[in-house]
Amino acid sequence: MKILWFANTPANGDEYLNNELKGTGGWLKALDKEIQQKIDLSVSFYYNTNMPFRYRNTNYYPIKLHKDHLQNLSRIFTNHITGEEDIKKHLDIINQVKPDIIHIHGTENPFGYIIDKTNIPVVVSIQGNITVCHHKFFSGIEQRFANIKERKGNLHEKILFQTSFSKKYKIFTKMKERETQWMNKCKYIIGRTKWDYRITRILSPDSAYFHGDEILRDGFYQNEWKPKNNKKLIIHTTNGNSPYKGFETLCYSLKLLNDLNIDIEWRVAGINEDDLVVKVVKKKLQNNYPSKGLVLLGRLNEKELIKKLLEADMYIMPSHIENSPNNLCEAMILGMPCIATYAGGTGSLLSDGEEGILIQDGDPWVMAGAVLEMRNNYSESVRLGINARKRALLRHDPKEIATSYLVDIYQKILPGHH
């Protein structure tokens, strides 16, 4: 069986390219490694080269990024996203590989334009969904803060490459239109939660839906969280530089806990002090931005992240919209006590009161209250973490997931098998 992936990352090809992508694409690397012995797998992705290569048992087909400097500047100023102009590149790779099935990972990329340009079956994995993220874009940070600009680097970069959430929203608007256009043509969908099943019944009404879970990065299977005896309460969150990830709720919640004189350190991986979301949240919260206890860790690699997670007393996911966030799954499989917002697909990952605590998104008071609940009944919190680990180990079993893709999904999509 020959399978061609179109993906946002090179999967295991990043090792060949000597490019460790911190916190991104880990589950694709794991799936690549698990199934490459059993099928003829090829992976195509955008990169700064178009030289194909073979690494381990997988073939890789990079798609060269736009190289013209003036063209790149024009794209920045016009909020350009890659549209149908790259279809020929995608079809050329399809003609080279001649796969039995094409598997597109994610709906936020331009690969979906090939769906009605080939007779080869195309299946699409739902990761997030731009249409819903666009709808929830300003759930936590009002649009009046959207024009605050992020300025990083030297003077030249600050002038040319300054950005804002308003600019990012315009890009999301174009991505949403692109996604809507081709999702309606999807015949086969792979998802993981009740949320992505339900939205695809609307966005891809004629599609067949398959359930396919994700394999996590190796280190998360090899480590297990143990109850702490920290004098200071340590909370961990892995977040991002986006307006809908709930960073403002987290900050307000920490301020409320500080007001109660709780000795607390809230660590946030994935965000730096000079990120746009920090600047915007400071402007929004004013005096309610925490004056102490907030530690921004920036981007961490797998080992660094696991170390920080194992040091913490609990994990909190504050997002306004998610599908099946890997950051929450990673905390669960370590066995951490988890608090998560009931947003998107999180209710399919974690049962409230059984494997953690689910709360309303955007509510710093209930978040702070849930922190106190876990701290004040720590034995119960530990029990929730144990249950979370049991569920996550079953859900993310590499052998089961590989079999699921090979037998329950790919085999059933092959022509003549459905």
C-alpha positions in Angstrom: 0.0 0.0 0.0 1.4 3.4 -1.1 0.4 6.4 1.0 1.3 10.0 0.4 1.0 12.5 3.2 0.7 16.3 2.7 1.6 17.9 6.0 2.6 21.1 7.7 5.8 19.5 9.1 8.4 17.1 7.7 7.5 14.4 10.3 10.8 12.4 10.8 12.3 14.2 7.9 13.2 17.1 10.3 15.9 14.8 11.7 17.5 14.5 8.3 17.2 18.2 7.8 18.7 18.9 11.2 15.8 21.1 12.1 14.3 20.3 15.5 10.8 21.9 15.5 10.1 22.7 19.2 6.6 21.5 20.2 5.3 21.0 16.6 4.4 18.0 14.6 5.5 15.5 17.3 2.6 13.1 16.7 3.2 13.0 13.0 6.8 12.0 13.7 5.6 9.2 15.9 3.0 7.9 13.4 5.6 8.1 10.6 8.0 5.9 12.7 5.2 3.5 13.7 3.8 2.7 10.2 6.8 3.2 7.9 7.8 -0.5 8.2 4.3 -1.6 7.1 3.5 0.6 4.1 5.3 2.5 1.4 5.1 6.0 2.9 5.9 9.4 1.4 5.6 12.8 3.1 5.4 16.2 1.3 5.7 19.5 3.1 6.7 23.1 2.5 10.4 23.9 3.1 13.3 25.9 1.8 14.4 23.2 -0.7 12.7 21.0 -3.3 15.2 18.2 -3.2 13.6 14.8 -2.4 15.3 12.5 0.0 14.8 9.1 1.7 15.3 8.8 5.4 14.9 5.6 7.3 12.0 3.9 5.5 10.1 7.0 4.3 10.4 9.1 1.2 10.2 12.9 1.6 9.2 15.5 -1.0 9.8 19.1 0.1 7.9 21.8 -1.7 10.1 24.9 -2.1 8.9 28.0 -0.4 8.7 31.2 -2.4 12.2 32.5 -3.0 11.7 35.9 -4.5 12.4 38.6 -1.8 10.2 41.3 -3.3 7.4 38.7 -3.8 7.7 37.7 -0.1 7.4 41.4 1.0 4.4 41.8 -1.2 2.8 38.7 0.4 3.4 40.2 3.9 1.8 43.5 3.1 -1.2 42.0 1.3 -1.8 39.3 3.9 -1.4 36.8 1.1 -1.9 33.1 1.7 -0.9 30.2 -0.6 -3.9 29.4 -2.8 -4.3 27.5 -6.0 -1.0 28.7 -7.4 0.8 25.6 -6.0 -1.6 23.0 -7.3 0.9 22.0 -10.1 3.6 21.4 -7.5 1.3 19.1 -5.5 0.1 17.2 -8.6 3.7 16.7 -9.8 4.5 15.0 -6.5 1.4 12.9 -6.8 2.5 11.8 -10.3 6.0 10.9 -9.0 4.7 8.9 -6.0 1.6 7.4 -7.6 0.0 6.6 -4.2 -3.0 4.5 -3.5 -4.3 7.1 -1.0 -3.5 10.7 -0.4 -3.7 11.8 3.3 -3.8 15.5 4.0 -3.0 16.4 7.6 -4.9 19.5 8.7 -7.4 21.8 7.0 -5.5 25.0 7.5 -3.1 24.4 4.5 -3.5 24.8 0.8 -3.2 21.1 -0.1 -6.9 20.5 -0.2 -7.2 22.1 -3.6 -6.0 18.8 -5.1 -9.2 17.0 -3.9 -11.1 17.4 -7.1 -8.0 17.4 -9.3 -7.1 13.7 -8.9 -9.0 10.4 -9.1 -6.9 9.0 -6.2 -8.9 8.9 -2.9 -8.1 11.8 -0.6 -8.6 11.6 3.2 -8.3 14.7 5.4 -7.3 14.7 9.1 -9.0 17.3 11.2 -6.4 19.0 13.5 -7.9 22.3 14.4 -10.5 24.1 12.3 -9.9 27.6 10.9 -13.6 28.3 10.4 -14.4 27.8 14.1 -11.1 29.4 15.3 -12.0 32.4 13.1 -15.4 32.5 14.8 -13.8 32.3 18.3 -10.8 34.5 17.4 -11.7 37.4 19.7 -13.4 35.4 22.4 -10.9 36.4 25.1 -9.4 39.6 23.7 -11.8 42.2 22.4 -11.4 43.5 18.9 -10.6 46.9 20.2 -7.1 45.6 21.1 -6.6 44.0 17.7 -4.5 46.8 16.3 -1.8 46.8 19.0 1.4 46.0 17.1 4.1 43.5 17.8 7.6 44.8 17.0 10.5 42.4 17.2 14.1 42.5 16.0 16.1 45.4 14.5 14.7 48.6 13.2 14.4 47.2 9.6 12.4 44.2 10.9 10.2 46.4 13.2 9.2 48.5 10.2 8.6 45.8 7.7 7.4 42.9 9.7 5.3 44.4 12.5 2.1 42.5 13.0 -1.1 42.6 15.1 -4.0 40.4 15.8 -6.0 42.4 13.3 -3.5 41.4 10.6 -3.6 37.8 11.8 -7.4 37.9 11.7 -7.4 39.1 8.1 -5.2 36.1 7.2 -7.5 33.8 9.1 -10.4 35.2 7.1 -8.7 34.2 3.9 -7.7 30.8 5.3 -11.3 30.2 6.4 -12.6 30.9 2.9 -10.0 28.5 1.5 -10.8 25.8 4.0 -14.6 26.2 3.4 -14.1 25.9 -0.3 -12.4 22.6 -0.3 -13.8 21.0 2.8 -17.2 20.8 1.1 -15.6 18.5 -1.4 -14.1 16.1 1.1 -15.2 12.5 0.8 -13.2 11.1 3.7 -12.5 12.7 7.1 -10.4 11.5 10.1 -11.2 13.0 13.4 -10.8 12.3 17.1 -13.6 14.0 19.1 -17.3 14.6 19.1 -16.5 18.2 18.3 -14.7 17.5 15.0 -17.3 14.9 14.1 -20.2 17.3 14.5 -18.5 20.3 12.7 -17.6 18.1 9.8 -21.2 17.0 9.4 -21.8 20.6 8.5 -18.6 21.6 6.7 -18.2 18.2 4.8 -21.7 16.9 4.8 -21.1 14.1 2.3 -18.0 12.7 3.9 -17.4 9.4 5.6 -15.9 9.9 9.1 -13.2 7.7 10.6 -11.8 7.8 14.1 -8.1 8.1 14.3 -6.2 9.0 17.5 -2.7 10.5 17.8 0.5 9.0 19.0 2.4 11.3 21.4 6.1 12.0 21.6 8.2 9.1 23.0 9.3 10.9 26.3 5.7 11.2 27.5 5.2 7.4 27.6 8.5 7.0 29.4 7.8 9.4 32.3 5.2 9.5 35.1 4.3 12.4 37.3 4.5 11.9 41.1 2.7 13.9 43.8 4.6 16.9 44.9 5.5 18.4 48.3 6.2 21.9 47.0 5.9 24.7 49.5 5.0 26.9 46.6 2.1 25.8 44.4 3.5 25.3 40.9 1.0 25.3 37.9 2.1 24.5 34.4 0.4 25.6 31.1 1.6 25.1 27.6 0.1 27.9 25.4 0.7 30.0 22.3 0.9 33.5 20.9 -2.8 33.6 19.9 -5.8 35.6 21.2 -8.1 32.6 21.6 -5.8 30.4 23.7 -7.0 31.9 27.0 -3.8 33.6 28.2 -5.9 36.5 29.5 -8.0 34.2 31.6 -4.9 32.5 33.0 -3.4 35.9 34.0 -6.6 37.2 35.6 -6.9 33.9 37.5 -3.4 34.3 38.8 -4.1 37.8 40.0 -7.2 36.5 41.9 -5.1 33.9 43.6 -2.4 36.4 44.4 -5.0 38.6 46.1 -5.7 35.6 48.4 -2.0 35.5 49.3 -1.6 32.1 47.7 2.1 31.4 47.3 2.1 30.4 43.6 4.2 30.1 40.5 2.4 29.8 37.2 4.7 28.6 34.5 3.7 29.1 30.8 5.6 27.3 28.1 5.3 28.5 24.5 5.1 32.2 25.3 7.9 34.8 25.6 7.8 38.1 27.4 8.0 40.0 24.0 5.2 38.0 22.3 2.2 40.0 21.0 -0.3 38.2 23.3 1.6 39.4 26.4 1.6 43.0 25.2 -2.1 42.9 24.4 -3.2 41.1 27.7 -1.2 43.7 29.7 -3.1 46.4 27.9 -6.5 44.7 28.4 -6.1 43.7 32.1 -4.2 46.8 33.3 -4.1 46.5 37.1 -5.5 42.9 36.9 -2.3 41.7 35.1 -0.5 39.7 37.8 2.4 41.5 39.4 4.0 38.3 40.6 4.0 34.5 40.1 3.9 34.5 36.3 6.9 32.8 34.7 7.1 32.7 30.9 9.3 29.8 29.8 9.3 30.4 26.0 9.5 27.6 23.5 10.8 24.3 25.0 12.0 21.1 23.4 10.5 17.8 24.5 13.0 17.1 27.3 12.8 20.6 28.7 9.0 20.5 28.6 8.7 17.1 30.4 11.1 18.3 33.1 8.9 21.4 33.8 5.7 19.4 33.7 7.1 16.8 36.2 8.0 19.6 38.6 4.5 21.1 38.7 1.6 20.3 41.0 -1.1 20.5 38.3 -1.7 21.4 34.7 -4.2 23.9 33.4 -5.4 24.4 29.8 -7.3 27.7 29.4 -8.2 27.8 25.7 -11.4 29.2 24.2 -11.3 26.7 21.4 -9.4 23.4 20.8 -10.0 20.1 19.1 -7.8 17.5 20.9 -5.0 19.6 22.3 -1.7 17.6 22.5 -0.6 19.7 25.5 -3.5 18.4 27.5 -3.0 14.9 26.3 0.7 15.1 27.3 -0.2 16.2 30.8 -2.8 13.5 31.1 -0.5 10.7 30.0 2.1 11.8 32.6 -0.7 11.4 35.2 -0.9 15.1 36.2 -4.0 16.6 37.9 -5.6 18.5 35.1 -8.0 21.5 34.8 -9.2 22.3 31.3 -11.8 24.5 29.7 -14.8 22.7 28.2 -13.9 24.0 24.7 -14.2 22.2 21.4 -13.2 18.6 21.8 -11.8 18.6 25.4 -14.9 16.9 26.7 -14.0 13.9 24.6 -10.6 13.7 26.2 -11.3 14.2 29.9 -14.4 13.4 31.9 -15.2 16.1 34.6 -14.8 14.7 38.1 -13.3 11.4 36.8 -10.0 12.4 35.1 -9.8 16.0 35.9 -11.9 19.2 36.2 -13.6 20.8 33.2 -14.5 24.5 33.6 -16.2 27.2 31.5 -13.7 29.0 29.2 -13.1 32.7 29.8 -14.0 32.6 33.5 -11.0 33.5 35.7 -13.0 33.1 38.9 -14.0 29.5 38.3 -10.5 28.7 37.1 -9.0 30.2 40.3 -11.6 28.3 42.3 -10.7 25.0 40.6 -7.1 25.6 41.5 -8.0 25.9 45.2 -10.3 22.9 44.9 -7.3 20.8 43.6 -4.9 22.2 46.1 -7.2 21.8 49.1 -8.1 18.2 48.3 -4.8 17.0 46.9 -5.4 13.3 47.4 -8.5 13.6 45.1 -6.5 15.5 42.6 -3.9 12.7 42.5 -6.7 10.2 41.9 -7.9 12.2 39.0 -4.4 12.3 37.6 -4.0 8.5 37.9 -7.3 8.1 36.0 -6.2 10.6 33.4 -3.0 8.6 32.8 -5.0 5.3 32.4 -7.3 6.8 29.9 -4.5 8.5 27.9 -2.3 5.4 27.8 -5.2 3.5 26.1 -6.1 6.4 23.8 -2.6 7.0 22.6 -1.4 3.4 22.3 1.0 3.5 19.4 0.4 -0.1 18.2 -3.4 0.3 18.4 -3.3 3.6 16.5 -1.0 2.2 13.8 -3.4 -0.7 13.3 -6.3 1.7 13.3 -4.8 3.7 10.4 -3.7 0.7 8.4 -6.7 -1.5 8.8 -9.7 0.6 9.9 -9.0 3.6 7.8 -6.6 3.2 4.8 -7.8 -0.3 3.9 -11.5 0.8 4.0 -10.7 3.8 1.8 -8.8 1.8 -0.9 -10.8 1.5 -4.1 -12.9 -1.6 -4.2 -13.0 -1.8 -0.3 -16.0 0.4 0.4 
